Amino acid sequence: ILEKADNVYVIPADLGWSDLGTWTSVFENAQRDDNQNSKSDNSLIYNTKGSIIRIKNKNKIAVVDGLEDYIIVDTEKALLICPRKHDQLIKQYVADLQDLENGKEFI
């Protein structure tokens, strides 16, 4: 239908695009501090570099010390802590969780 429309215009643009399908992609596109950490406001970070810290519960604070290139994600039902270089394994972690007797409750 759009191919036959007379009132449609296209403007070329280089906007940049990234698939945010991994935590590393989120990290690369997120605002970071001087130590290259991307973090939630409810976190205190010491001696930590290149990490992404996401804490969903605003009534909880994460205190992180001495990590480099880690993913820390705390949701209502699960806590993930793994090296950023293992972000492709998260799909396997979820599959393994589903195999547990009550694992689906945590996804």
C-alpha positions in Angstrom: 0.0 0.0 0.0 2.8 2.4 0.8 4.5 1.8 -2.5 1.5 3.5 -4.2 1.2 6.4 -1.8 2.0 9.8 -3.2 2.5 11.5 0.2 5.3 9.4 1.5 8.9 10.8 1.6 12.2 9.3 2.6 15.1 11.2 4.1 18.5 9.3 4.2 20.1 9.4 7.6 23.0 7.7 9.4 21.4 7.2 12.8 23.4 4.2 14.0 21.7 1.1 15.2 22.5 -1.7 17.6 20.7 -4.9 18.5 20.3 -4.7 22.2 19.8 -8.5 22.4 22.7 -9.0 24.9 23.8 -7.3 28.1 27.1 -6.4 26.3 25.1 -4.5 23.7 23.2 -2.7 26.4 26.5 -1.9 28.1 28.1 -0.6 24.9 25.1 1.8 24.4 24.6 2.9 28.0 26.0 5.9 29.8 29.1 5.0 31.8 31.1 6.5 34.6 34.9 7.3 34.6 35.7 3.6 35.2 33.5 2.5 32.3 30.7 1.1 34.6 27.1 1.4 33.6 25.1 1.2 36.8 21.8 1.8 38.5 21.5 4.8 40.8 20.9 2.4 43.7 24.5 1.0 43.7 27.8 1.9 45.3 30.8 0.9 43.2 34.4 0.5 44.5 37.5 -0.7 42.6 35.3 -1.9 39.8 35.7 -1.4 36.0 33.8 -2.1 32.9 30.8 -3.7 34.6 27.1 -3.3 34.2 25.0 -3.2 37.3 21.2 -3.2 37.2 19.1 -3.4 40.3 15.4 -3.3 39.7 14.2 -3.0 43.3 14.6 0.7 44.3 14.4 -0.4 48.0 17.6 -2.4 47.6 21.2 -1.2 47.1 24.0 -3.1 45.6 27.5 -2.6 46.9 30.1 -3.9 44.4 33.8 -4.0 45.1 36.7 -5.4 43.0 35.1 -6.7 39.9 36.1 -6.1 36.3 34.0 -6.6 33.2 31.0 -8.2 35.0 27.3 -8.3 34.6 25.2 -8.0 37.7 21.4 -7.9 37.2 19.0 -8.2 40.1 15.3 -8.6 39.2 12.3 -9.4 41.3 12.9 -13.2 40.9 16.5 -13.8 40.0 20.0 -12.5 40.5 22.6 -12.9 37.7 26.3 -12.4 38.3 28.6 -13.4 35.5 31.6 -12.1 33.5 30.6 -9.9 30.5 32.5 -12.2 28.2 29.9 -15.0 29.1 26.9 -13.0 28.1 26.2 -15.4 25.2 25.7 -18.1 27.9 22.8 -16.4 29.5 20.4 -18.2 27.1 21.8 -21.4 28.4 21.4 -20.3 32.0 17.7 -19.6 31.3 17.3 -23.0 29.6 19.0 -24.7 32.6 16.7 -22.8 34.9 13.7 -24.0 33.0 14.9 -27.6 33.5 14.8 -27.2 37.3 11.7 -28.5 39.1 10.4 -25.0 40.0 12.8 -23.1 37.7 10.0 -21.5 35.5 8.9 -19.6 38.6 12.1 -17.5 38.4 12.0 -16.6 34.7 
